[in-house]
Amino acid sequence: MADSKRKIADCRLYPSEKNCSLTISGTEEEVLTAAVQHAVTSHGHKESPELREQIRGFLKDEK
Ligand SMILES: [Zn+2]
């Protein structure tokens, strides 16, 4: 059940012009979906498969 492990997307680790401290946690798919939406709505990124993969690279395992 490795898939049940939760991931964290920490906006402080994401290169950003904003001083954003949001963290999102959940399953990898949940975090990715929420983080992509957040990147688009709050940071003005364009939604794309590349953005999704870039964000995937920033995910950390929840301790
Ligand atoms: Zn943010």
PDB file of the backbone (N, CA, C, O) and the ligand in Angstrom, with CONECT records:
HET     ZN  A 101       1
ATOM      1  N   MET A   1       0.835  -1.212   0.000  1.00  0.00           N
ATOM      2  CA  MET A   1       0.000   0.000   0.000  1.00  0.00           C
ATOM      3  C   MET A   1       0.864   1.253   0.000  1.00  0.00           C
ATOM      4  O   MET A   1       0.603   2.197   0.745  1.00  0.00           O
ATOM      5  N   ALA A   2       1.874   1.255  -0.824  1.00  0.00           N
ATOM      6  CA  ALA A   2       2.756   2.426  -0.868  1.00  0.00           C
ATOM      7  C   ALA A   2       2.009   3.665  -1.337  1.00  0.00           C
ATOM      8  O   ALA A   2       2.399   4.792  -1.035  1.00  0.00           O
ATOM      9  N   ASP A   3       0.922   3.439  -2.084  1.00  0.00           N
ATOM     10  CA  ASP A   3       0.184   4.569  -2.633  1.00  0.00           C
ATOM     11  C   ASP A   3      -0.561   5.362  -1.565  1.00  0.00           C
ATOM     12  O   ASP A   3      -0.949   6.506  -1.799  1.00  0.00           O
ATOM     13  N   SER A   4      -0.763   4.761  -0.401  1.00  0.00           N
ATOM     14  CA  SER A   4      -1.506   5.468   0.637  1.00  0.00           C
ATOM     15  C   SER A   4      -0.639   6.475   1.371  1.00  0.00           C
ATOM     16  O   SER A   4      -1.137   7.256   2.181  1.00  0.00           O
ATOM     17  N   LYS A   5       0.652   6.460   1.090  1.00  0.00           N
ATOM     18  CA  LYS A   5       1.550   7.399   1.734  1.00  0.00           C
ATOM     19  C   LYS A   5       1.245   8.823   1.268  1.00  0.00           C
ATOM     20  O   LYS A   5       1.011   9.064   0.084  1.00  0.00           O
ATOM     21  N   ARG A   6       1.253   9.745   2.204  1.00  0.00           N
ATOM     22  CA  ARG A   6       0.906  11.104   1.823  1.00  0.00           C
ATOM     23  C   ARG A   6       2.142  11.889   1.400  1.00  0.00           C
ATOM     24  O   ARG A   6       3.255  11.666   1.875  1.00  0.00           O
ATOM     25  N   LYS A   7       1.892  12.803   0.500  1.00  0.00           N
ATOM     26  CA  LYS A   7       2.947  13.674  -0.013  1.00  0.00           C
ATOM     27  C   LYS A   7       2.660  15.103   0.411  1.00  0.00           C
ATOM     28  O   LYS A   7       1.528  15.453   0.744  1.00  0.00           O
ATOM     29  N   ILE A   8       3.692  15.916   0.395  1.00  0.00           N
ATOM     30  CA  ILE A   8       3.549  17.321   0.739  1.00  0.00           C
ATOM     31  C   ILE A   8       4.115  18.175  -0.390  1.00  0.00           C
ATOM     32  O   ILE A   8       5.214  17.929  -0.888  1.00  0.00           O
ATOM     33  N   ALA A   9       3.345  19.177  -0.778  1.00  0.00           N
ATOM     34  CA  ALA A   9       3.864  20.209  -1.673  1.00  0.00           C
ATOM     35  C   ALA A   9       4.014  21.475  -0.822  1.00  0.00           C
ATOM     36  O   ALA A   9       3.030  22.004  -0.304  1.00  0.00           O
ATOM     37  N   ASP A  10       5.224  21.941  -0.690  1.00  0.00           N
ATOM     38  CA  ASP A  10       5.508  23.110   0.144  1.00  0.00           C
ATOM     39  C   ASP A  10       5.871  24.273  -0.771  1.00  0.00           C
ATOM     40  O   ASP A  10       6.899  24.259  -1.448  1.00  0.00           O
ATOM     41  N   CYS A  11       5.013  25.268  -0.775  1.00  0.00           N
ATOM     42  CA  CYS A  11       5.209  26.384  -1.697  1.00  0.00           C
ATOM     43  C   CYS A  11       6.482  27.174  -1.390  1.00  0.00           C
ATOM     44  O   CYS A  11       7.014  27.857  -2.265  1.00  0.00           O
ATOM     45  N   ARG A  12       6.965  27.084  -0.167  1.00  0.00           N
ATOM     46  CA  ARG A  12       8.190  27.816   0.180  1.00  0.00           C
ATOM     47  C   ARG A  12       9.388  27.252  -0.561  1.00  0.00           C
ATOM     48  O   ARG A  12      10.398  27.936  -0.730  1.00  0.00           O
ATOM     49  N   LEU A  13       9.278  25.978  -1.014  1.00  0.00           N
ATOM     50  CA  LEU A  13      10.379  25.363  -1.756  1.00  0.00           C
ATOM     51  C   LEU A  13      10.258  25.605  -3.243  1.00  0.00           C
ATOM     52  O   LEU A  13      11.169  25.301  -4.013  1.00  0.00           O
ATOM     53  N   TYR A  14       9.129  26.153  -3.636  1.00  0.00           N
ATOM     54  CA  TYR A  14       8.871  26.344  -5.057  1.00  0.00           C
ATOM     55  C   TYR A  14       9.317  27.737  -5.470  1.00  0.00           C
ATOM     56  O   TYR A  14       8.944  28.717  -4.825  1.00  0.00           O
ATOM     57  N   PRO A  15      10.107  27.844  -6.531  1.00  0.00           N
ATOM     58  CA  PRO A  15      10.573  29.156  -6.972  1.00  0.00           C
ATOM     59  C   PRO A  15       9.375  30.055  -7.273  1.00  0.00           C
ATOM     60  O   PRO A  15       8.524  29.721  -8.097  1.00  0.00           O
ATOM     61  N   SER A  16       9.323  31.183  -6.600  1.00  0.00           N
ATOM     62  CA  SER A  16       8.136  32.018  -6.724  1.00  0.00           C
ATOM     63  C   SER A  16       8.484  33.470  -6.448  1.00  0.00           C
ATOM     64  O   SER A  16       9.350  33.785  -5.632  1.00  0.00           O
ATOM     65  N   GLU A  17       7.786  34.333  -7.150  1.00  0.00           N
ATOM     66  CA  GLU A  17       7.960  35.757  -6.903  1.00  0.00           C
ATOM     67  C   GLU A  17       7.152  36.207  -5.696  1.00  0.00           C
ATOM     68  O   GLU A  17       7.372  37.286  -5.146  1.00  0.00           O
ATOM     69  N   LYS A  18       6.207  35.352  -5.294  1.00  0.00           N
ATOM     70  CA  LYS A  18       5.386  35.665  -4.128  1.00  0.00           C
ATOM     71  C   LYS A  18       6.005  35.059  -2.882  1.00  0.00           C
ATOM     72  O   LYS A  18       6.788  34.112  -2.945  1.00  0.00           O
ATOM     73  N   ASN A  19       5.635  35.630  -1.764  1.00  0.00           N
ATOM     74  CA  ASN A  19       6.081  35.067  -0.500  1.00  0.00           C
ATOM     75  C   ASN A  19       4.991  34.134   0.000  1.00  0.00           C
ATOM     76  O   ASN A  19       4.258  34.451   0.937  1.00  0.00           O
ATOM     77  N   CYS A  20       4.902  32.990  -0.638  1.00  0.00           N
ATOM     78  CA  CYS A  20       3.792  32.078  -0.386  1.00  0.00           C
ATOM     79  C   CYS A  20       4.238  30.957   0.536  1.00  0.00           C
ATOM     80  O   CYS A  20       5.285  30.349   0.316  1.00  0.00           O
ATOM     81  N   SER A  21       3.458  30.683   1.556  1.00  0.00           N
ATOM     82  CA  SER A  21       3.858  29.658   2.525  1.00  0.00           C
ATOM     83  C   SER A  21       2.884  28.488   2.555  1.00  0.00           C
ATOM     84  O   SER A  21       2.868  27.704   3.505  1.00  0.00           O
ATOM     85  N   LEU A  22       2.077  28.378   1.514  1.00  0.00           N
ATOM     86  CA  LEU A  22       1.088  27.299   1.484  1.00  0.00           C
ATOM     87  C   LEU A  22       1.744  25.920   1.447  1.00  0.00           C
ATOM     88  O   LEU A  22       2.733  25.710   0.746  1.00  0.00           O
ATOM     89  N   THR A  23       1.188  24.998   2.200  1.00  0.00           N
ATOM     90  CA  THR A  23       1.568  23.598   2.031  1.00  0.00           C
ATOM     91  C   THR A  23       0.302  22.795   1.761  1.00  0.00           C
ATOM     92  O   THR A  23      -0.755  23.058   2.335  1.00  0.00           O
ATOM     93  N   ILE A  24       0.430  21.830   0.893  1.00  0.00           N
ATOM     94  CA  ILE A  24      -0.680  20.952   0.539  1.00  0.00           C
ATOM     95  C   ILE A  24      -0.233  19.535   0.833  1.00  0.00           C
ATOM     96  O   ILE A  24       0.871  19.143   0.456  1.00  0.00           O
ATOM     97  N   SER A  25      -1.074  18.764   1.502  1.00  0.00           N
ATOM     98  CA  SER A  25      -0.711  17.367   1.742  1.00  0.00           C
ATOM     99  C   SER A  25      -1.882  16.459   1.411  1.00  0.00           C
ATOM    100  O   SER A  25      -3.047  16.845   1.516  1.00  0.00           O
ATOM    101  N   GLY A  26      -1.544  15.255   1.012  1.00  0.00           N
ATOM    102  CA  GLY A  26      -2.535  14.258   0.620  1.00  0.00           C
ATOM    103  C   GLY A  26      -1.847  13.206  -0.222  1.00  0.00           C
ATOM    104  O   GLY A  26      -0.620  13.111  -0.228  1.00  0.00           O
ATOM    105  N   THR A  27      -2.624  12.422  -0.926  1.00  0.00           N
ATOM    106  CA  THR A  27      -1.993  11.465  -1.828  1.00  0.00           C
ATOM    107  C   THR A  27      -1.324  12.229  -2.966  1.00  0.00           C
ATOM    108  O   THR A  27      -1.626  13.398  -3.206  1.00  0.00           O
ATOM    109  N   GLU A  28      -0.410  11.552  -3.664  1.00  0.00           N
ATOM    110  CA  GLU A  28       0.327  12.243  -4.715  1.00  0.00           C
ATOM    111  C   GLU A  28      -0.613  12.871  -5.737  1.00  0.00           C
ATOM    112  O   GLU A  28      -0.402  14.008  -6.157  1.00  0.00           O
ATOM    113  N   GLU A  29      -1.643  12.140  -6.138  1.00  0.00           N
ATOM    114  CA  GLU A  29      -2.556  12.665  -7.150  1.00  0.00           C
ATOM    115  C   GLU A  29      -3.347  13.858  -6.611  1.00  0.00           C
ATOM    116  O   GLU A  29      -3.565  14.834  -7.330  1.00  0.00           O
ATOM    117  N   GLU A  30      -3.776  13.784  -5.353  1.00  0.00           N
ATOM    118  CA  GLU A  30      -4.518  14.893  -4.748  1.00  0.00           C
ATOM    119  C   GLU A  30      -3.658  16.140  -4.658  1.00  0.00           C
ATOM    120  O   GLU A  30      -4.088  17.246  -4.985  1.00  0.00           O
ATOM    121  N   VAL A  31      -2.426  15.927  -4.203  1.00  0.00           N
ATOM    122  CA  VAL A  31      -1.524  17.066  -4.042  1.00  0.00           C
ATOM    123  C   VAL A  31      -1.204  17.691  -5.393  1.00  0.00           C
ATOM    124  O   VAL A  31      -1.185  18.913  -5.541  1.00  0.00           O
ATOM    125  N   LEU A  32      -0.950  16.825  -6.381  1.00  0.00           N
ATOM    126  CA  LEU A  32      -0.629  17.342  -7.710  1.00  0.00           C
ATOM    127  C   LEU A  32      -1.773  18.173  -8.274  1.00  0.00           C
ATOM    128  O   LEU A  32      -1.560  19.267  -8.796  1.00  0.00           O
ATOM    129  N   THR A  33      -2.972  17.652  -8.166  1.00  0.00           N
ATOM    130  CA  THR A  33      -4.128  18.364  -8.700  1.00  0.00           C
ATOM    131  C   THR A  33      -4.307  19.709  -8.004  1.00  0.00           C
ATOM    132  O   THR A  33      -4.518  20.730  -8.658  1.00  0.00           O
ATOM    133  N   ALA A  34      -4.223  19.704  -6.686  1.00  0.00           N
ATOM    134  CA  ALA A  34      -4.405  20.940  -5.933  1.00  0.00           C
ATOM    135  C   ALA A  34      -3.259  21.911  -6.174  1.00  0.00           C
ATOM    136  O   ALA A  34      -3.471  23.118  -6.288  1.00  0.00           O
ATOM    137  N   ALA A  35      -2.037  21.376  -6.252  1.00  0.00           N
ATOM    138  CA  ALA A  35      -0.873  22.241  -6.429  1.00  0.00           C
ATOM    139  C   ALA A  35      -0.857  22.871  -7.817  1.00  0.00           C
ATOM    140  O   ALA A  35      -0.470  24.029  -7.968  1.00  0.00           O
ATOM    141  N   VAL A  36      -1.275  22.117  -8.827  1.00  0.00           N
ATOM    142  CA  VAL A  36      -1.338  22.678 -10.180  1.00  0.00           C
ATOM    143  C   VAL A  36      -2.366  23.806 -10.207  1.00  0.00           C
ATOM    144  O   VAL A  36      -2.105  24.871 -10.767  1.00  0.00           O
ATOM    145  N   GLN A  37      -3.525  23.581  -9.610  1.00  0.00           N
ATOM    146  CA  GLN A  37      -4.548  24.623  -9.554  1.00  0.00           C
ATOM    147  C   GLN A  37      -4.039  25.850  -8.815  1.00  0.00           C
ATOM    148  O   GLN A  37      -4.275  26.985  -9.229  1.00  0.00           O
ATOM    149  N   HIS A  38      -3.338  25.604  -7.720  1.00  0.00           N
ATOM    150  CA  HIS A  38      -2.800  26.718  -6.941  1.00  0.00           C
ATOM    151  C   HIS A  38      -1.758  27.486  -7.741  1.00  0.00           C
ATOM    152  O   HIS A  38      -1.740  28.717  -7.734  1.00  0.00           O
ATOM    153  N   ALA A  39      -0.891  26.754  -8.430  1.00  0.00           N
ATOM    154  CA  ALA A  39       0.151  27.406  -9.237  1.00  0.00           C
ATOM    155  C   ALA A  39      -0.476  28.269 -10.324  1.00  0.00           C
ATOM    156  O   ALA A  39       0.021  29.350 -10.641  1.00  0.00           O
ATOM    157  N   VAL A  40      -1.573  27.775 -10.891  1.00  0.00           N
ATOM    158  CA  VAL A  40      -2.238  28.500 -11.977  1.00  0.00           C
ATOM    159  C   VAL A  40      -2.980  29.724 -11.434  1.00  0.00           C
ATOM    160  O   VAL A  40      -2.835  30.827 -11.961  1.00  0.00           O
ATOM    161  N   THR A  41      -3.778  29.523 -10.373  1.00  0.00           N
ATOM    162  CA  THR A  41      -4.628  30.610  -9.890  1.00  0.00           C
ATOM    163  C   THR A  41      -3.855  31.627  -9.066  1.00  0.00           C
ATOM    164  O   THR A  41      -4.145  32.821  -9.141  1.00  0.00           O
ATOM    165  N   SER A  42      -2.879  31.184  -8.282  1.00  0.00           N
ATOM    166  CA  SER A  42      -2.190  32.101  -7.381  1.00  0.00           C
ATOM    167  C   SER A  42      -0.853  32.589  -7.908  1.00  0.00           C
ATOM    168  O   SER A  42      -0.384  33.662  -7.528  1.00  0.00           O
ATOM    169  N   HIS A  43      -0.236  31.801  -8.784  1.00  0.00           N
ATOM    170  CA  HIS A  43       1.106  32.158  -9.242  1.00  0.00           C
ATOM    171  C   HIS A  43       1.169  32.458 -10.733  1.00  0.00           C
ATOM    172  O   HIS A  43       2.236  32.773 -11.260  1.00  0.00           O
ATOM    173  N   GLY A  44       0.037  32.362 -11.411  1.00  0.00           N
ATOM    174  CA  GLY A  44      -0.013  32.755 -12.815  1.00  0.00           C
ATOM    175  C   GLY A  44       0.697  31.816 -13.757  1.00  0.00           C
ATOM    176  O   GLY A  44       1.048  32.207 -14.870  1.00  0.00           O
ATOM    177  N   HIS A  45       0.920  30.554 -13.326  1.00  0.00           N
ATOM    178  CA  HIS A  45       1.528  29.592 -14.242  1.00  0.00           C
ATOM    179  C   HIS A  45       0.501  29.120 -15.254  1.00  0.00           C
ATOM    180  O   HIS A  45      -0.706  29.209 -15.025  1.00  0.00           O
ATOM    181  N   LYS A  46       0.989  28.622 -16.361  1.00  0.00           N
ATOM    182  CA  LYS A  46       0.120  28.019 -17.365  1.00  0.00           C
ATOM    183  C   LYS A  46      -0.017  26.542 -17.065  1.00  0.00           C
ATOM    184  O   LYS A  46       0.976  25.847 -16.851  1.00  0.00           O
ATOM    185  N   GLU A  47      -1.265  26.059 -17.051  1.00  0.00           N
ATOM    186  CA  GLU A  47      -1.454  24.640 -16.809  1.00  0.00           C
ATOM    187  C   GLU A  47      -0.936  23.834 -17.990  1.00  0.00           C
ATOM    188  O   GLU A  47      -1.292  24.101 -19.137  1.00  0.00           O
ATOM    189  N   SER A  48      -0.087  22.839 -17.701  1.00  0.00           N
ATOM    190  CA  SER A  48       0.492  22.005 -18.753  1.00  0.00           C
ATOM    191  C   SER A  48       1.040  20.739 -18.120  1.00  0.00           C
ATOM    192  O   SER A  48       1.276  20.699 -16.912  1.00  0.00           O
ATOM    193  N   PRO A  49       1.243  19.714 -18.920  1.00  0.00           N
ATOM    194  CA  PRO A  49       1.868  18.487 -18.390  1.00  0.00           C
ATOM    195  C   PRO A  49       3.255  18.777 -17.820  1.00  0.00           C
ATOM    196  O   PRO A  49       3.679  18.133 -16.860  1.00  0.00           O
ATOM    197  N   GLU A  50       3.957  19.737 -18.401  1.00  0.00           N
ATOM    198  CA  GLU A  50       5.291  20.084 -17.915  1.00  0.00           C
ATOM    199  C   GLU A  50       5.218  20.662 -16.507  1.00  0.00           C
ATOM    200  O   GLU A  50       6.024  20.325 -15.639  1.00  0.00           O
ATOM    201  N   LEU A  51       4.225  21.550 -16.293  1.00  0.00           N
ATOM    202  CA  LEU A  51       4.059  22.143 -14.958  1.00  0.00           C
ATOM    203  C   LEU A  51       3.780  21.046 -13.941  1.00  0.00           C
ATOM    204  O   LEU A  51       4.321  21.050 -12.836  1.00  0.00           O
ATOM    205  N   ARG A  52       2.930  20.113 -14.333  1.00  0.00           N
ATOM    206  CA  ARG A  52       2.580  19.003 -13.445  1.00  0.00           C
ATOM    207  C   ARG A  52       3.825  18.182 -13.077  1.00  0.00           C
ATOM    208  O   ARG A  52       4.016  17.820 -11.916  1.00  0.00           O
ATOM    209  N   GLU A  53       4.652  17.899 -14.060  1.00  0.00           N
ATOM    210  CA  GLU A  53       5.860  17.116 -13.795  1.00  0.00           C
ATOM    211  C   GLU A  53       6.846  17.903 -12.948  1.00  0.00           C
ATOM    212  O   GLU A  53       7.541  17.345 -12.100  1.00  0.00           O
ATOM    213  N   GLN A  54       6.898  19.212 -13.191  1.00  0.00           N
ATOM    214  CA  GLN A  54       7.789  20.070 -12.415  1.00  0.00           C
ATOM    215  C   GLN A  54       7.362  20.060 -10.947  1.00  0.00           C
ATOM    216  O   GLN A  54       8.193  19.938 -10.047  1.00  0.00           O
ATOM    217  N   ILE A  55       6.072  20.187 -10.724  1.00  0.00           N
ATOM    218  CA  ILE A  55       5.556  20.179  -9.357  1.00  0.00           C
ATOM    219  C   ILE A  55       5.759  18.813  -8.713  1.00  0.00           C
ATOM    220  O   ILE A  55       6.074  18.719  -7.527  1.00  0.00           O
ATOM    221  N   ARG A  56       5.577  17.748  -9.502  1.00  0.00           N
ATOM    222  CA  ARG A  56       5.799  16.412  -8.970  1.00  0.00           C
ATOM    223  C   ARG A  56       7.206  16.281  -8.385  1.00  0.00           C
ATOM    224  O   ARG A  56       7.417  15.602  -7.380  1.00  0.00           O
ATOM    225  N   GLY A  57       8.158  16.943  -9.034  1.00  0.00           N
ATOM    226  CA  GLY A  57       9.536  16.901  -8.578  1.00  0.00           C
ATOM    227  C   GLY A  57       9.771  17.610  -7.258  1.00  0.00           C
ATOM    228  O   GLY A  57      10.792  17.395  -6.605  1.00  0.00           O
ATOM    229  N   PHE A  58       8.819  18.464  -6.859  1.00  0.00           N
ATOM    230  CA  PHE A  58       8.961  19.198  -5.599  1.00  0.00           C
ATOM    231  C   PHE A  58       8.272  18.490  -4.444  1.00  0.00           C
ATOM    232  O   PHE A  58       8.419  18.902  -3.293  1.00  0.00           O
ATOM    233  N   LEU A  59       7.535  17.447  -4.726  1.00  0.00           N
ATOM    234  CA  LEU A  59       6.799  16.779  -3.654  1.00  0.00           C
ATOM    235  C   LEU A  59       7.753  16.089  -2.702  1.00  0.00           C
ATOM    236  O   LEU A  59       8.772  15.526  -3.102  1.00  0.00           O
ATOM    237  N   LYS A  60       7.393  16.150  -1.424  1.00  0.00           N
ATOM    238  CA  LYS A  60       8.180  15.464  -0.417  1.00  0.00           C
ATOM    239  C   LYS A  60       7.287  14.450   0.292  1.00  0.00           C
ATOM    240  O   LYS A  60       6.065  14.595   0.319  1.00  0.00           O
ATOM    241  N   ASP A  61       7.912  13.420   0.866  1.00  0.00           N
ATOM    242  CA  ASP A  61       7.138  12.459   1.644  1.00  0.00           C
ATOM    243  C   ASP A  61       6.743  13.087   2.970  1.00  0.00           C
ATOM    244  O   ASP A  61       7.537  13.777   3.610  1.00  0.00           O
ATOM    245  N   GLU A  62       5.515  12.838   3.367  1.00  0.00           N
ATOM    246  CA  GLU A  62       5.092  13.286   4.683  1.00  0.00           C
ATOM    247  C   GLU A  62       5.766  12.428   5.739  1.00  0.00           C
ATOM    248  O   GLU A  62       5.864  11.209   5.597  1.00  0.00           O
ATOM    249  N   LYS A  63       6.221  13.067   6.785  1.00  0.00           N
ATOM    250  CA  LYS A  63       6.903  12.320   7.846  1.00  0.00           C
ATOM    251  C   LYS A  63       5.894  11.747   8.839  1.00  0.00           C
ATOM    252  O   LYS A  63       6.282  11.086   9.802  1.00  0.00           O
TER     253      LYS A  63
HETATM  254 ZN    ZN A 101       1.885  29.311  -3.540  1.00  0.00          ZN2+
END
